[in-house]
């Protein structure tokens, strides 16, 4: 299990930049990063939205539409 602080940006192509215990990025990088964790054997990731700069309802909608469909 792994916890990850994210600030999911509106731009899906935004490259990652460091924030405390995680990064700020677009959904494309986030999907690649999470797939890499899976390949390394991590089966559970807690996404922490404490440092989100966008409204949480928008972020959770983007996660559901753009990130979760890549994982079963």
PDB file of N, CA, C, O and CB in Angstrom:
ATOM      1  N   UNK A   1       0.844  -1.173   0.000  1.00  0.00           N
ATOM      2  CA  UNK A   1       0.000   0.000   0.000  1.00  0.00           C
ATOM      3  C   UNK A   1       0.883   1.227   0.000  1.00  0.00           C
ATOM      4  O   UNK A   1       1.950   1.248   0.612  1.00  0.00           O
ATOM      5  CB  UNK A   1      -0.957   0.003   1.207  1.00  0.00           C
ATOM      6  N   UNK A   2       0.416   2.255  -0.701  1.00  0.00           N
ATOM      7  CA  UNK A   2       1.203   3.474  -0.865  1.00  0.00           C
ATOM      8  C   UNK A   2       0.265   4.678  -0.798  1.00  0.00           C
ATOM      9  O   UNK A   2      -0.789   4.673  -1.433  1.00  0.00           O
ATOM     10  CB  UNK A   2       1.995   3.458  -2.214  1.00  0.00           C
ATOM     11  N   UNK A   3       0.634   5.699  -0.042  1.00  0.00           N
ATOM     12  CA  UNK A   3      -0.160   6.933  -0.057  1.00  0.00           C
ATOM     13  C   UNK A   3       0.569   7.948  -0.928  1.00  0.00           C
ATOM     14  O   UNK A   3       1.799   8.013  -0.936  1.00  0.00           O
ATOM     15  CB  UNK A   3      -0.388   7.495   1.399  1.00  0.00           C
ATOM     16  N   UNK A   4      -0.214   8.739  -1.663  1.00  0.00           N
ATOM     17  CA  UNK A   4       0.360   9.674  -2.616  1.00  0.00           C
ATOM     18  C   UNK A   4      -0.443  10.967  -2.596  1.00  0.00           C
ATOM     19  O   UNK A   4      -1.644  10.972  -2.867  1.00  0.00           O
ATOM     20  CB  UNK A   4       0.392   9.066  -4.039  1.00  0.00           C
ATOM     21  N   UNK A   5       0.229  12.053  -2.274  1.00  0.00           N
ATOM     22  CA  UNK A   5      -0.403  13.366  -2.319  1.00  0.00           C
ATOM     23  C   UNK A   5      -0.359  13.858  -3.758  1.00  0.00           C
ATOM     24  O   UNK A   5       0.703  13.881  -4.379  1.00  0.00           O
ATOM     25  CB  UNK A   5       0.302  14.377  -1.351  1.00  0.00           C
ATOM     26  N   UNK A   6      -1.526  14.254  -4.292  1.00  0.00           N
ATOM     27  CA  UNK A   6      -1.558  14.749  -5.659  1.00  0.00           C
ATOM     28  C   UNK A   6      -2.343  16.054  -5.731  1.00  0.00           C
ATOM     29  O   UNK A   6      -3.258  16.309  -4.947  1.00  0.00           O
ATOM     30  CB  UNK A   6      -2.170  13.699  -6.600  1.00  0.00           C
ATOM     31  N   UNK A   7      -1.952  16.857  -6.693  1.00  0.00           N
ATOM     32  CA  UNK A   7      -2.715  18.022  -7.096  1.00  0.00           C
ATOM     33  C   UNK A   7      -2.949  17.808  -8.586  1.00  0.00           C
ATOM     34  O   UNK A   7      -2.087  18.130  -9.404  1.00  0.00           O
ATOM     35  CB  UNK A   7      -1.958  19.407  -6.774  1.00  0.00           C
ATOM     36  N   UNK A   8      -4.101  17.271  -8.941  1.00  0.00           N
ATOM     37  CA  UNK A   8      -4.402  16.938 -10.325  1.00  0.00           C
ATOM     38  C   UNK A   8      -4.809  18.202 -11.074  1.00  0.00           C
ATOM     39  O   UNK A   8      -5.825  18.826 -10.768  1.00  0.00           O
ATOM     40  CB  UNK A   8      -5.518  15.869 -10.406  1.00  0.00           C
ATOM     41  N   UNK A   9      -3.997  18.562 -12.056  1.00  0.00           N
ATOM     42  CA  UNK A   9      -4.236  19.785 -12.808  1.00  0.00           C
ATOM     43  C   UNK A   9      -5.237  19.556 -13.926  1.00  0.00           C
ATOM     44  O   UNK A   9      -5.480  18.421 -14.336  1.00  0.00           O
ATOM     45  CB  UNK A   9      -2.932  20.319 -13.375  1.00  0.00           C
ATOM     46  N   UNK A  10      -5.811  20.635 -14.411  1.00  0.00           N
ATOM     47  CA  UNK A  10      -6.804  20.557 -15.483  1.00  0.00           C
ATOM     48  C   UNK A  10      -6.174  20.116 -16.803  1.00  0.00           C
ATOM     49  O   UNK A  10      -6.812  19.420 -17.593  1.00  0.00           O
ATOM     50  CB  UNK A  10      -7.494  21.909 -15.662  1.00  0.00           C
ATOM     51  N   UNK A  11      -4.931  20.515 -17.044  1.00  0.00           N
ATOM     52  CA  UNK A  11      -4.219  20.155 -18.269  1.00  0.00           C
ATOM     53  C   UNK A  11      -3.780  18.703 -18.187  1.00  0.00           C
ATOM     54  O   UNK A  11      -2.916  18.383 -17.371  1.00  0.00           O
ATOM     55  CB  UNK A  11      -2.998  21.083 -18.499  1.00  0.00           C
ATOM     56  N   UNK A  12      -4.343  17.799 -19.008  1.00  0.00           N
ATOM     57  CA  UNK A  12      -3.986  16.385 -18.912  1.00  0.00           C
ATOM     58  C   UNK A  12      -2.525  16.097 -19.244  1.00  0.00           C
ATOM     59  O   UNK A  12      -1.996  15.058 -18.851  1.00  0.00           O
ATOM     60  CB  UNK A  12      -4.861  15.586 -19.822  1.00  0.00           C
ATOM     61  N   UNK A  13      -1.870  17.006 -19.964  1.00  0.00           N
ATOM     62  CA  UNK A  13      -0.476  16.798 -20.376  1.00  0.00           C
ATOM     63  C   UNK A  13       0.529  17.455 -19.442  1.00  0.00           C
ATOM     64  O   UNK A  13       1.731  17.398 -19.702  1.00  0.00           O
ATOM     65  CB  UNK A  13      -0.272  17.323 -21.771  1.00  0.00           C
ATOM     66  N   UNK A  14       0.070  18.074 -18.368  1.00  0.00           N
ATOM     67  CA  UNK A  14       0.983  18.767 -17.447  1.00  0.00           C
ATOM     68  C   UNK A  14       1.999  17.789 -16.871  1.00  0.00           C
ATOM     69  O   UNK A  14       1.649  16.715 -16.381  1.00  0.00           O
ATOM     70  CB  UNK A  14       0.195  19.452 -16.305  1.00  0.00           C
ATOM     71  N   UNK A  15       3.252  18.184 -16.943  1.00  0.00           N
ATOM     72  CA  UNK A  15       4.331  17.371 -16.389  1.00  0.00           C
ATOM     73  C   UNK A  15       4.359  17.525 -14.869  1.00  0.00           C
ATOM     74  O   UNK A  15       3.901  18.538 -14.340  1.00  0.00           O
ATOM     75  CB  UNK A  15       5.700  17.772 -17.006  1.00  0.00           C
ATOM     76  N   UNK A  16       4.888  16.537 -14.172  1.00  0.00           N
ATOM     77  CA  UNK A  16       4.872  16.586 -12.711  1.00  0.00           C
ATOM     78  C   UNK A  16       5.838  17.619 -12.139  1.00  0.00           C
ATOM     79  O   UNK A  16       6.917  17.860 -12.680  1.00  0.00           O
ATOM     80  CB  UNK A  16       5.205  15.227 -12.153  1.00  0.00           C
ATOM     81  N   UNK A  17       5.418  18.219 -11.033  1.00  0.00           N
ATOM     82  CA  UNK A  17       6.299  19.045 -10.224  1.00  0.00           C
ATOM     83  C   UNK A  17       6.053  18.644  -8.769  1.00  0.00           C
ATOM     84  O   UNK A  17       4.942  18.272  -8.391  1.00  0.00           O
ATOM     85  CB  UNK A  17       6.042  20.595 -10.463  1.00  0.00           C
ATOM     86  N   UNK A  18       7.081  18.725  -7.988  1.00  0.00           N
ATOM     87  CA  UNK A  18       7.040  18.207  -6.621  1.00  0.00           C
ATOM     88  C   UNK A  18       6.167  19.053  -5.702  1.00  0.00           C
ATOM     89  O   UNK A  18       6.199  20.283  -5.743  1.00  0.00           O
ATOM     90  CB  UNK A  18       8.440  18.127  -6.058  1.00  0.00           C
ATOM     91  N   UNK A  19       5.386  18.364  -4.871  1.00  0.00           N
ATOM     92  CA  UNK A  19       4.720  18.953  -3.713  1.00  0.00           C
ATOM     93  C   UNK A  19       5.047  18.037  -2.537  1.00  0.00           C
ATOM     94  O   UNK A  19       5.625  16.968  -2.732  1.00  0.00           O
ATOM     95  CB  UNK A  19       3.144  19.105  -3.935  1.00  0.00           C
ATOM     96  N   UNK A  20       4.695  18.430  -1.351  1.00  0.00           N
ATOM     97  CA  UNK A  20       4.989  17.625  -0.164  1.00  0.00           C
ATOM     98  C   UNK A  20       4.397  16.220  -0.298  1.00  0.00           C
ATOM     99  O   UNK A  20       3.185  16.072  -0.453  1.00  0.00           O
ATOM    100  CB  UNK A  20       4.442  18.313   1.100  1.00  0.00           C
ATOM    101  N   UNK A  21       5.234  15.205  -0.240  1.00  0.00           N
ATOM    102  CA  UNK A  21       4.858  13.790  -0.291  1.00  0.00           C
ATOM    103  C   UNK A  21       4.166  13.374  -1.596  1.00  0.00           C
ATOM    104  O   UNK A  21       3.421  12.394  -1.616  1.00  0.00           O
ATOM    105  CB  UNK A  21       3.955  13.476   0.866  1.00  0.00           C
ATOM    106  N   UNK A  22       4.408  14.112  -2.677  1.00  0.00           N
ATOM    107  CA  UNK A  22       3.782  13.748  -3.943  1.00  0.00           C
ATOM    108  C   UNK A  22       4.107  14.724  -5.044  1.00  0.00           C
ATOM    109  O   UNK A  22       5.206  15.274  -5.103  1.00  0.00           O
ATOM    110  CB  UNK A  22       2.298  13.654  -3.779  1.00  0.00           C
ATOM    111  N   UNK A  23       3.128  14.937  -5.930  1.00  0.00           N
ATOM    112  CA  UNK A  23       3.362  15.827  -7.065  1.00  0.00           C
ATOM    113  C   UNK A  23       2.076  16.443  -7.584  1.00  0.00           C
ATOM    114  O   UNK A  23       0.967  15.989  -7.302  1.00  0.00           O
ATOM    115  CB  UNK A  23       4.053  15.079  -8.180  1.00  0.00           C
ATOM    116  N   UNK A  24       2.280  17.499  -8.357  1.00  0.00           N
ATOM    117  CA  UNK A  24       1.226  18.216  -9.085  1.00  0.00           C
ATOM    118  C   UNK A  24       1.426  17.827 -10.544  1.00  0.00           C
ATOM    119  O   UNK A  24       2.538  17.927 -11.063  1.00  0.00           O
ATOM    120  CB  UNK A  24       1.293  19.815  -8.864  1.00  0.00           C
ATOM    121  N   UNK A  25       0.360  17.384 -11.212  1.00  0.00           N
ATOM    122  CA  UNK A  25       0.510  16.900 -12.582  1.00  0.00           C
ATOM    123  C   UNK A  25      -0.832  16.782 -13.275  1.00  0.00           C
ATOM    124  O   UNK A  25      -1.880  17.021 -12.676  1.00  0.00           O
ATOM    125  CB  UNK A  25       1.219  15.557 -12.598  1.00  0.00           C
ATOM    126  N   UNK A  26      -0.787  16.412 -14.538  1.00  0.00           N
ATOM    127  CA  UNK A  26      -1.998  16.096 -15.295  1.00  0.00           C
ATOM    128  C   UNK A  26      -2.295  14.610 -15.219  1.00  0.00           C
ATOM    129  O   UNK A  26      -1.482  13.828 -14.727  1.00  0.00           O
ATOM    130  CB  UNK A  26      -1.856  16.536 -16.760  1.00  0.00           C
ATOM    131  N   UNK A  27      -3.463  14.228 -15.708  1.00  0.00           N
ATOM    132  CA  UNK A  27      -3.875  12.826 -15.560  1.00  0.00           C
ATOM    133  C   UNK A  27      -3.032  11.857 -16.387  1.00  0.00           C
ATOM    134  O   UNK A  27      -2.909  10.694 -16.001  1.00  0.00           O
ATOM    135  CB  UNK A  27      -5.324  12.678 -15.950  1.00  0.00           C
ATOM    136  N   UNK A  28      -2.451  12.280 -17.499  1.00  0.00           N
ATOM    137  CA  UNK A  28      -1.650  11.364 -18.322  1.00  0.00           C
ATOM    138  C   UNK A  28      -0.449  10.832 -17.542  1.00  0.00           C
ATOM    139  O   UNK A  28      -0.192   9.628 -17.535  1.00  0.00           O
ATOM    140  CB  UNK A  28      -1.172  12.070 -19.603  1.00  0.00           C
ATOM    141  N   UNK A  29       0.289  11.740 -16.880  1.00  0.00           N
ATOM    142  CA  UNK A  29       1.426  11.293 -16.080  1.00  0.00           C
ATOM    143  C   UNK A  29       0.959  10.451 -14.902  1.00  0.00           C
ATOM    144  O   UNK A  29       1.588   9.446 -14.571  1.00  0.00           O
ATOM    145  CB  UNK A  29       2.238  12.491 -15.583  1.00  0.00           C
ATOM    146  N   UNK A  30      -0.136  10.851 -14.268  1.00  0.00           N
ATOM    147  CA  UNK A  30      -0.629  10.105 -13.118  1.00  0.00           C
ATOM    148  C   UNK A  30      -0.928   8.656 -13.492  1.00  0.00           C
ATOM    149  O   UNK A  30      -0.591   7.742 -12.740  1.00  0.00           O
ATOM    150  CB  UNK A  30      -1.882  10.774 -12.549  1.00  0.00           C
ATOM    151  N   UNK A  31      -1.548   8.441 -14.631  1.00  0.00           N
ATOM    152  CA  UNK A  31      -1.834   7.070 -15.080  1.00  0.00           C
ATOM    153  C   UNK A  31      -0.532   6.297 -15.284  1.00  0.00           C
ATOM    154  O   UNK A  31      -0.423   5.151 -14.846  1.00  0.00           O
ATOM    155  CB  UNK A  31      -2.661   7.085 -16.394  1.00  0.00           C
ATOM    156  N   UNK A  32       0.450   6.902 -15.937  1.00  0.00           N
ATOM    157  CA  UNK A  32       1.747   6.217 -16.150  1.00  0.00           C
ATOM    158  C   UNK A  32       2.408   5.890 -14.809  1.00  0.00           C
ATOM    159  O   UNK A  32       2.951   4.800 -14.627  1.00  0.00           O
ATOM    160  CB  UNK A  32       2.702   7.102 -17.012  1.00  0.00           C
ATOM    161  N   UNK A  33       2.358   6.836 -13.881  1.00  0.00           N
ATOM    162  CA  UNK A  33       2.975   6.634 -12.573  1.00  0.00           C
ATOM    163  C   UNK A  33       2.295   5.489 -11.821  1.00  0.00           C
ATOM    164  O   UNK A  33       2.969   4.623 -11.263  1.00  0.00           O
ATOM    165  CB  UNK A  33       2.908   7.927 -11.746  1.00  0.00           C
ATOM    166  N   UNK A  34       0.973   5.487 -11.809  1.00  0.00           N
ATOM    167  CA  UNK A  34       0.237   4.434 -11.106  1.00  0.00           C
ATOM    168  C   UNK A  34       0.467   3.065 -11.749  1.00  0.00           C
ATOM    169  O   UNK A  34       0.554   2.061 -11.042  1.00  0.00           O
ATOM    170  CB  UNK A  34      -1.261   4.759 -11.087  1.00  0.00           C
ATOM    171  N   UNK A  35       0.564   3.013 -13.063  1.00  0.00           N
ATOM    172  CA  UNK A  35       0.873   1.742 -13.735  1.00  0.00           C
ATOM    173  C   UNK A  35       2.267   1.263 -13.355  1.00  0.00           C
ATOM    174  O   UNK A  35       2.494   0.063 -13.199  1.00  0.00           O
ATOM    175  CB  UNK A  35       0.764   1.892 -15.269  1.00  0.00           C
ATOM    176  N   UNK A  36       3.196   2.192 -13.206  1.00  0.00           N
ATOM    177  CA  UNK A  36       4.543   1.841 -12.756  1.00  0.00           C
ATOM    178  C   UNK A  36       4.546   1.283 -11.344  1.00  0.00           C
ATOM    179  O   UNK A  36       5.268   0.329 -11.056  1.00  0.00           O
ATOM    180  CB  UNK A  36       5.450   3.050 -12.828  1.00  0.00           C
ATOM    181  N   UNK A  37       3.746   1.868 -10.461  1.00  0.00           N
ATOM    182  CA  UNK A  37       3.628   1.324  -9.112  1.00  0.00           C
ATOM    183  C   UNK A  37       3.070  -0.101  -9.154  1.00  0.00           C
ATOM    184  O   UNK A  37       3.545  -0.987  -8.444  1.00  0.00           O
ATOM    185  CB  UNK A  37       2.729   2.228  -8.245  1.00  0.00           C
ATOM    186  N   UNK A  38       2.059  -0.303  -9.993  1.00  0.00           N
ATOM    187  CA  UNK A  38       1.488  -1.645 -10.134  1.00  0.00           C
ATOM    188  C   UNK A  38       2.508  -2.651 -10.620  1.00  0.00           C
ATOM    189  O   UNK A  38       2.556  -3.782 -10.135  1.00  0.00           O
ATOM    190  CB  UNK A  38       0.314  -1.618 -11.084  1.00  0.00           C
ATOM    191  N   UNK A  39       3.321  -2.244 -11.577  1.00  0.00           N
ATOM    192  CA  UNK A  39       4.366  -3.131 -12.097  1.00  0.00           C
ATOM    193  C   UNK A  39       5.405  -3.457 -11.028  1.00  0.00           C
ATOM    194  O   UNK A  39       6.043  -4.509 -11.072  1.00  0.00           O
ATOM    195  CB  UNK A  39       5.049  -2.494 -13.309  1.00  0.00           C
ATOM    196  N   UNK A  40       5.570  -2.545 -10.063  1.00  0.00           N
ATOM    197  CA  UNK A  40       6.525  -2.767  -8.970  1.00  0.00           C
ATOM    198  C   UNK A  40       5.913  -3.580  -7.833  1.00  0.00           C
ATOM    199  O   UNK A  40       6.590  -3.880  -6.850  1.00  0.00           O
ATOM    200  CB  UNK A  40       7.027  -1.431  -8.432  1.00  0.00           C
ATOM    201  N   UNK A  41       4.626  -3.940  -7.963  1.00  0.00           N
ATOM    202  CA  UNK A  41       3.992  -4.778  -6.958  1.00  0.00           C
ATOM    203  C   UNK A  41       3.066  -4.061  -5.996  1.00  0.00           C
ATOM    204  O   UNK A  41       2.515  -4.687  -5.090  1.00  0.00           O
ATOM    205  CB  UNK A  41       5.023  -5.455  -6.191  1.00  0.00           C
ATOM    206  N   UNK A  42       2.884  -2.763  -6.172  1.00  0.00           N
ATOM    207  CA  UNK A  42       1.969  -2.014  -5.301  1.00  0.00           C
ATOM    208  C   UNK A  42       0.549  -2.263  -5.791  1.00  0.00           C
ATOM    209  O   UNK A  42       0.241  -2.018  -6.957  1.00  0.00           O
ATOM    210  CB  UNK A  42       2.305  -0.472  -5.295  1.00  0.00           C
ATOM    211  N   UNK A  43      -0.311  -2.745  -4.914  1.00  0.00           N
ATOM    212  CA  UNK A  43      -1.671  -3.074  -5.328  1.00  0.00           C
ATOM    213  C   UNK A  43      -2.716  -2.086  -4.816  1.00  0.00           C
ATOM    214  O   UNK A  43      -3.861  -2.115  -5.266  1.00  0.00           O
ATOM    215  CB  UNK A  43      -2.019  -4.453  -4.857  1.00  0.00           C
ATOM    216  N   UNK A  44      -2.341  -1.219  -3.891  1.00  0.00           N
ATOM    217  CA  UNK A  44      -3.287  -0.237  -3.355  1.00  0.00           C
ATOM    218  C   UNK A  44      -2.584   1.115  -3.216  1.00  0.00           C
ATOM    219  O   UNK A  44      -1.477   1.200  -2.684  1.00  0.00           O
ATOM    220  CB  UNK A  44      -3.862  -0.706  -1.977  1.00  0.00           C
ATOM    221  N   UNK A  45      -3.243   2.165  -3.702  1.00  0.00           N
ATOM    222  CA  UNK A  45      -2.704   3.521  -3.581  1.00  0.00           C
ATOM    223  C   UNK A  45      -3.809   4.414  -3.033  1.00  0.00           C
ATOM    224  O   UNK A  45      -4.927   4.428  -3.547  1.00  0.00           O
ATOM    225  CB  UNK A  45      -2.171   4.058  -4.963  1.00  0.00           C
ATOM    226  N   UNK A  46      -3.482   5.152  -1.990  1.00  0.00           N
ATOM    227  CA  UNK A  46      -4.400   6.140  -1.428  1.00  0.00           C
ATOM    228  C   UNK A  46      -4.017   7.485  -2.024  1.00  0.00           C
ATOM    229  O   UNK A  46      -2.911   7.978  -1.800  1.00  0.00           O
ATOM    230  CB  UNK A  46      -4.345   6.167   0.154  1.00  0.00           C
ATOM    231  N   UNK A  47      -4.931   8.077  -2.784  1.00  0.00           N
ATOM    232  CA  UNK A  47      -4.676   9.393  -3.361  1.00  0.00           C
ATOM    233  C   UNK A  47      -5.156  10.448  -2.370  1.00  0.00           C
ATOM    234  O   UNK A  47      -6.344  10.520  -2.056  1.00  0.00           O
ATOM    235  CB  UNK A  47      -5.387   9.556  -4.751  1.00  0.00           C
ATOM    236  N   UNK A  48      -4.237  11.254  -1.885  1.00  0.00           N
ATOM    237  CA  UNK A  48      -4.537  12.278  -0.892  1.00  0.00           C
ATOM    238  C   UNK A  48      -4.643  13.621  -1.614  1.00  0.00           C
ATOM    239  O   UNK A  48      -3.707  14.046  -2.292  1.00  0.00           O
ATOM    240  CB  UNK A  48      -3.441  12.322   0.233  1.00  0.00           C
ATOM    241  N   UNK A  49      -5.776  14.273  -1.464  1.00  0.00           N
ATOM    242  CA  UNK A  49      -6.050  15.513  -2.192  1.00  0.00           C
ATOM    243  C   UNK A  49      -5.898  16.761  -1.321  1.00  0.00           C
ATOM    244  O   UNK A  49      -6.454  17.812  -1.639  1.00  0.00           O
ATOM    245  CB  UNK A  49      -7.446  15.468  -2.768  1.00  0.00           C
ATOM    246  N   UNK A  50      -5.154  16.646  -0.234  1.00  0.00           N
ATOM    247  CA  UNK A  50      -5.001  17.738   0.730  1.00  0.00           C
ATOM    248  C   UNK A  50      -4.492  19.027   0.081  1.00  0.00           C
ATOM    249  O   UNK A  50      -4.900  20.116   0.485  1.00  0.00           O
ATOM    250  CB  UNK A  50      -4.052  17.317   1.838  1.00  0.00           C
ATOM    251  N   UNK A  51      -3.619  18.926  -0.907  1.00  0.00           N
ATOM    252  CA  UNK A  51      -3.011  20.104  -1.527  1.00  0.00           C
ATOM    253  C   UNK A  51      -3.643  20.441  -2.878  1.00  0.00           C
ATOM    254  O   UNK A  51      -3.042  21.151  -3.683  1.00  0.00           O
ATOM    255  CB  UNK A  51      -1.519  19.885  -1.702  1.00  0.00           C
ATOM    256  N   UNK A  52      -4.837  19.941  -3.127  1.00  0.00           N
ATOM    257  CA  UNK A  52      -5.515  20.221  -4.396  1.00  0.00           C
ATOM    258  C   UNK A  52      -5.785  21.717  -4.538  1.00  0.00           C
ATOM    259  O   UNK A  52      -6.227  22.372  -3.595  1.00  0.00           O
ATOM    260  CB  UNK A  52      -6.837  19.428  -4.493  1.00  0.00           C
ATOM    261  N   UNK A  53      -5.514  22.241  -5.719  1.00  0.00           N
ATOM    262  CA  UNK A  53      -5.770  23.653  -5.987  1.00  0.00           C
ATOM    263  C   UNK A  53      -7.089  23.844  -6.740  1.00  0.00           C
ATOM    264  O   UNK A  53      -7.556  24.973  -6.896  1.00  0.00           O
ATOM    265  CB  UNK A  53      -4.613  24.258  -6.789  1.00  0.00           C
ATOM    266  N   UNK A  54      -7.682  22.759  -7.200  1.00  0.00           N
ATOM    267  CA  UNK A  54      -8.971  22.808  -7.884  1.00  0.00           C
ATOM    268  C   UNK A  54     -10.051  22.303  -6.936  1.00  0.00           C
ATOM    269  O   UNK A  54      -9.741  21.621  -5.959  1.00  0.00           O
ATOM    270  CB  UNK A  54      -8.946  21.967  -9.195  1.00  0.00           C
ATOM    271  N   UNK A  55     -11.308  22.626  -7.207  1.00  0.00           N
ATOM    272  CA  UNK A  55     -12.390  22.092  -6.366  1.00  0.00           C
ATOM    273  C   UNK A  55     -12.368  20.558  -6.354  1.00  0.00           C
ATOM    274  O   UNK A  55     -12.186  19.924  -7.393  1.00  0.00           O
ATOM    275  CB  UNK A  55     -13.765  22.599  -6.869  1.00  0.00           C
ATOM    276  N   UNK A  56     -12.551  19.982  -5.182  1.00  0.00           N
ATOM    277  CA  UNK A  56     -12.462  18.536  -5.008  1.00  0.00           C
ATOM    278  C   UNK A  56     -13.457  17.785  -5.890  1.00  0.00           C
ATOM    279  O   UNK A  56     -13.134  16.712  -6.399  1.00  0.00           O
ATOM    280  CB  UNK A  56     -12.693  18.175  -3.554  1.00  0.00           C
ATOM    281  N   UNK A  57     -14.651  18.325  -6.080  1.00  0.00           N
ATOM    282  CA  UNK A  57     -15.627  17.623  -6.913  1.00  0.00           C
ATOM    283  C   UNK A  57     -15.150  17.522  -8.358  1.00  0.00           C
ATOM    284  O   UNK A  57     -15.424  16.522  -9.021  1.00  0.00           O
ATOM    285  CB  UNK A  57     -16.980  18.332  -6.858  1.00  0.00           C
ATOM    286  N   UNK A  58     -14.440  18.540  -8.863  1.00  0.00           N
ATOM    287  CA  UNK A  58     -13.877  18.476 -10.216  1.00  0.00           C
ATOM    288  C   UNK A  58     -12.757  17.444 -10.285  1.00  0.00           C
ATOM    289  O   UNK A  58     -12.666  16.675 -11.242  1.00  0.00           O
ATOM    290  CB  UNK A  58     -13.352  19.859 -10.650  1.00  0.00           C
ATOM    291  N   UNK A  59     -11.909  17.435  -9.264  1.00  0.00           N
ATOM    292  CA  UNK A  59     -10.785  16.490  -9.240  1.00  0.00           C
ATOM    293  C   UNK A  59     -11.298  15.052  -9.192  1.00  0.00           C
ATOM    294  O   UNK A  59     -10.822  14.196  -9.937  1.00  0.00           O
ATOM    295  CB  UNK A  59      -9.864  16.769  -8.029  1.00  0.00           C
ATOM    296  N   UNK A  60     -12.263  14.790  -8.321  1.00  0.00           N
ATOM    297  CA  UNK A  60     -12.772  13.415  -8.223  1.00  0.00           C
ATOM    298  C   UNK A  60     -13.487  13.002  -9.504  1.00  0.00           C
ATOM    299  O   UNK A  60     -13.430  11.835  -9.889  1.00  0.00           O
ATOM    300  CB  UNK A  60     -13.724  13.278  -7.025  1.00  0.00           C
ATOM    301  N   UNK A  61     -14.153  13.930 -10.162  1.00  0.00           N
ATOM    302  CA  UNK A  61     -14.786  13.603 -11.442  1.00  0.00           C
ATOM    303  C   UNK A  61     -13.721  13.257 -12.486  1.00  0.00           C
ATOM    304  O   UNK A  61     -13.868  12.280 -13.220  1.00  0.00           O
ATOM    305  CB  UNK A  61     -15.664  14.783 -11.935  1.00  0.00           C
ATOM    306  N   UNK A  62     -12.655  14.050 -12.557  1.00  0.00           N
ATOM    307  CA  UNK A  62     -11.572  13.758 -13.500  1.00  0.00           C
ATOM    308  C   UNK A  62     -10.903  12.422 -13.185  1.00  0.00           C
ATOM    309  O   UNK A  62     -10.574  11.660 -14.094  1.00  0.00           O
ATOM    310  CB  UNK A  62     -10.530  14.881 -13.476  1.00  0.00           C
ATOM    311  N   UNK A  63     -10.704  12.141 -11.906  1.00  0.00           N
ATOM    312  CA  UNK A  63     -10.104  10.849 -11.540  1.00  0.00           C
ATOM    313  C   UNK A  63     -10.993   9.703 -12.019  1.00  0.00           C
ATOM    314  O   UNK A  63     -10.503   8.713 -12.562  1.00  0.00           O
ATOM    315  CB  UNK A  63      -9.888  10.757 -10.003  1.00  0.00           C
ATOM    316  N   UNK A  64     -12.300   9.844 -11.814  1.00  0.00           N
ATOM    317  CA  UNK A  64     -13.232   8.795 -12.224  1.00  0.00           C
ATOM    318  C   UNK A  64     -13.324   8.626 -13.726  1.00  0.00           C
ATOM    319  O   UNK A  64     -13.493   7.509 -14.216  1.00  0.00           O
ATOM    320  CB  UNK A  64     -14.589   9.085 -11.682  1.00  0.00           C
ATOM    321  N   UNK A  65     -13.217   9.713 -14.458  1.00  0.00           N
ATOM    322  CA  UNK A  65     -13.373   9.650 -15.915  1.00  0.00           C
ATOM    323  C   UNK A  65     -12.062   9.405 -16.658  1.00  0.00           C
ATOM    324  O   UNK A  65     -12.051   8.726 -17.685  1.00  0.00           O
ATOM    325  CB  UNK A  65     -13.989  10.927 -16.411  1.00  0.00           C
ATOM    326  N   UNK A  66     -10.958   9.954 -16.148  1.00  0.00           N
ATOM    327  CA  UNK A  66      -9.705   9.912 -16.900  1.00  0.00           C
ATOM    328  C   UNK A  66      -8.657   8.938 -16.352  1.00  0.00           C
ATOM    329  O   UNK A  66      -7.766   8.516 -17.089  1.00  0.00           O
ATOM    330  CB  UNK A  66      -9.119  11.275 -16.939  1.00  0.00           C
ATOM    331  N   UNK A  67      -8.752   8.581 -15.078  1.00  0.00           N
ATOM    332  CA  UNK A  67      -7.710   7.735 -14.471  1.00  0.00           C
ATOM    333  C   UNK A  67      -8.233   6.323 -14.180  1.00  0.00           C
ATOM    334  O   UNK A  67      -7.636   5.344 -14.626  1.00  0.00           O
ATOM    335  CB  UNK A  67      -7.191   8.380 -13.168  1.00  0.00           C
ATOM    336  N   UNK A  68      -9.322   6.210 -13.450  1.00  0.00           N
ATOM    337  CA  UNK A  68      -9.819   4.895 -13.039  1.00  0.00           C
ATOM    338  C   UNK A  68     -10.101   3.932 -14.190  1.00  0.00           C
ATOM    339  O   UNK A  68      -9.874   2.733 -14.024  1.00  0.00           O
ATOM    340  CB  UNK A  68     -11.062   5.070 -12.246  1.00  0.00           C
ATOM    341  N   UNK A  69     -10.585   4.390 -15.354  1.00  0.00           N
ATOM    342  CA  UNK A  69     -10.838   3.423 -16.431  1.00  0.00           C
ATOM    343  C   UNK A  69      -9.583   2.655 -16.889  1.00  0.00           C
ATOM    344  O   UNK A  69      -9.701   1.634 -17.567  1.00  0.00           O
ATOM    345  CB  UNK A  69     -11.438   4.145 -17.616  1.00  0.00           C
ATOM    346  N   UNK A  70      -8.403   3.130 -16.530  1.00  0.00           N
ATOM    347  CA  UNK A  70      -7.161   2.441 -16.912  1.00  0.00           C
ATOM    348  C   UNK A  70      -6.830   1.272 -15.987  1.00  0.00           C
ATOM    349  O   UNK A  70      -5.864   0.548 -16.225  1.00  0.00           O
ATOM    350  CB  UNK A  70      -6.001   3.424 -16.916  1.00  0.00           C
ATOM    351  N   UNK A  71      -7.623   1.085 -14.936  1.00  0.00           N
ATOM    352  CA  UNK A  71      -7.333   0.065 -13.933  1.00  0.00           C
ATOM    353  C   UNK A  71      -8.584  -0.775 -13.671  1.00  0.00           C
ATOM    354  O   UNK A  71      -9.706  -0.269 -13.687  1.00  0.00           O
ATOM    355  CB  UNK A  71      -6.826   0.716 -12.619  1.00  0.00           C
ATOM    356  N   UNK A  72      -8.366  -2.057 -13.433  1.00  0.00           N
ATOM    357  CA  UNK A  72      -9.517  -2.924 -13.170  1.00  0.00           C
ATOM    358  C   UNK A  72      -9.663  -3.210 -11.691  1.00  0.00           C
ATOM    359  O   UNK A  72     -10.582  -3.924 -11.288  1.00  0.00           O
ATOM    360  CB  UNK A  72      -9.389  -4.231 -13.939  1.00  0.00           C
TER     361      UNK A  72
END
